[in-house]
């Protein structure tokens, strides 16, 4: 399920922020793995 959401989610899940990476929306949970 998460693979599909990260692949091309229609909108960020409730209670979870998301940011644009290139042309994909990634859940904020990926922030800890992101260089940001």
C-alpha positions as CSV (number, residue, x, y, z in Angstrom):
1,X,0.0,0.0,0.0
2,X,2.7,2.5,1.0
3,X,4.5,1.8,-2.3
4,X,1.4,2.9,-4.2
5,X,1.1,6.0,-2.0
6,X,4.7,7.0,-2.5
7,X,4.5,6.2,-6.2
8,X,1.8,8.8,-7.0
9,X,-0.6,9.7,-4.1
10,X,-3.6,11.7,-5.0
11,X,-3.3,13.7,-1.8
12,X,-1.3,13.4,1.5
13,X,-2.9,11.1,4.1
14,X,-4.8,12.8,7.0
15,X,-2.6,13.6,10.0
16,X,0.6,13.2,7.9
17,X,2.3,16.0,6.1
18,X,4.0,15.4,2.7
19,X,6.6,17.2,0.6
20,X,7.4,17.2,-3.1
21,X,10.5,15.3,-4.1
22,X,11.2,15.9,-7.8
23,X,7.7,15.1,-9.1
24,X,6.6,12.7,-6.3
25,X,5.0,13.3,-3.0
26,X,6.7,11.5,-0.1
27,X,5.2,11.2,3.4
28,X,6.9,13.2,6.1
29,X,8.0,9.9,7.7
30,X,10.7,9.8,5.0
31,X,12.1,13.0,6.4
32,X,14.3,11.1,8.9
33,X,15.9,9.3,5.9
34,X,16.0,12.5,3.9
35,X,19.1,14.8,4.0
36,X,16.9,17.7,5.0
